[in-house]
Amino acid sequence: KDCVLDTCDNTDETFNVGFIVDESGSVGRSNYVTSLEYFVKKMVKENLNEDSLVSFLSFASGNDRNWLFTDTGGPGNTNREGVLGAIEQEKSDYRSGGTCLGPAIEEMITDYTDDLPTIDAADRGDTNVLFVVTDGIA
């Protein structure tokens, strides 16, 4: 059976979105790459407006910091272009290992409380959203 996700058509609101993605051994390389490609990348490209900020962290036995709210990159030197590039690079950097979700959540909370406030209020969203992508074996 096919799973179909509708693309959000309300891109007027700006968000600060954090993604924590499980790359532990129980997930496996192919499922990890699929989660990056079809969840994280699709969400960033199709469901967030250009001004939304994204932070991205993968985890297994330890945290693999991929992108902060304050990071920029890509041709336009924006947070959005940079995180999309980081996701592409991460697809070839699967690490496997145990599942240590707690430290990943702690690090992302620090990103929301320490990193995000360094960005001018006019340049960040009013709403914080966190997605945790895991196989549930945490």
C-alpha positions in Angstrom: 0.0 0.0 0.0 1.3 3.4 -0.9 1.7 6.2 1.7 1.0 9.6 0.4 1.8 12.8 2.4 0.2 16.0 1.4 2.4 19.0 0.9 1.6 21.8 3.2 0.3 24.8 1.3 0.5 27.3 4.2 4.0 28.6 4.0 3.3 32.0 5.4 4.4 31.1 8.9 8.1 30.9 9.7 9.3 28.1 12.0 12.4 27.0 13.8 12.5 23.3 13.1 14.9 20.8 14.7 15.3 17.3 13.3 16.8 14.5 15.4 17.3 11.4 13.2 18.2 7.9 14.5 21.1 6.2 12.6 21.5 3.3 15.1 22.2 -0.3 14.0 18.5 -1.3 14.3 17.6 1.4 11.7 20.1 0.2 9.1 21.8 2.2 6.3 19.0 2.0 3.7 16.2 3.1 6.2 18.5 5.9 7.5 19.0 7.2 4.0 15.3 6.9 3.3 14.4 8.9 6.4 16.8 11.6 5.3 15.6 11.8 1.8 11.9 11.4 2.2 11.2 12.9 5.5 13.8 15.5 6.4 14.7 16.7 3.0 11.1 16.7 1.7 9.9 18.6 4.8 12.6 21.3 4.4 12.1 21.7 0.6 8.4 21.5 0.4 6.8 22.4 3.7 8.9 25.2 5.1 9.2 28.7 3.7 12.6 30.2 2.8 12.8 32.1 6.1 12.3 29.1 8.4 15.5 27.9 10.2 16.5 24.3 10.5 18.8 22.4 12.9 19.7 18.8 12.1 21.3 16.2 14.4 21.7 12.5 13.8 22.5 10.0 16.6 23.4 6.5 17.4 25.9 5.6 20.2 26.8 9.3 20.2 25.6 12.5 18.5 26.6 13.5 15.0 26.1 17.3 14.9 25.2 18.1 11.3 23.7 21.6 11.2 22.9 24.4 13.7 20.2 27.1 13.4 23.0 29.7 12.9 24.8 27.7 10.2 24.6 28.9 6.6 25.9 27.5 3.3 25.1 26.7 -0.3 25.1 29.0 -3.3 23.0 31.6 -1.5 24.7 31.2 1.9 21.4 30.5 3.7 20.5 28.2 6.5 18.0 26.3 4.2 20.5 25.7 1.4 23.2 24.7 3.8 21.1 22.1 5.7 20.0 20.6 2.4 23.7 20.2 1.5 24.5 18.7 4.9 21.7 16.2 4.5 23.1 15.1 1.1 26.5 14.6 2.7 25.1 12.8 5.7 23.5 10.1 3.4 27.0 8.7 2.8 28.0 9.0 6.5 25.9 6.3 8.2 27.6 5.3 11.5 25.4 2.6 13.1 25.8 1.8 16.8 23.5 1.9 19.8 20.6 4.1 20.4 21.3 7.0 22.8 18.3 9.3 22.2 18.5 11.2 25.6 21.9 13.0 24.8 20.6 13.9 21.3 17.5 15.5 22.8 19.7 17.4 25.3 21.9 18.7 22.6 19.0 19.9 20.5 17.4 21.6 23.5 20.8 23.5 23.9 20.5 24.5 20.2 17.1 26.0 20.9 18.1 27.7 24.1 21.7 28.8 23.3 22.2 29.0 19.6 18.8 30.2 18.3 18.6 33.3 20.6 21.8 34.6 19.0 19.7 35.2 15.8 17.8 38.5 15.7 14.1 38.0 16.5 13.1 39.4 13.1 15.2 36.7 11.4 13.8 33.7 13.2 10.4 32.1 13.5 8.0 32.5 16.4 7.2 28.8 16.6 9.7 26.1 17.6 9.0 22.5 16.3 11.0 19.4 17.0 10.8 16.1 15.0 12.4 12.9 16.3 12.7 10.3 13.6 13.5 6.8 15.1 12.5 3.2 14.8 11.2 3.3 18.4 14.0 1.1 19.8 15.4 3.8 22.1 
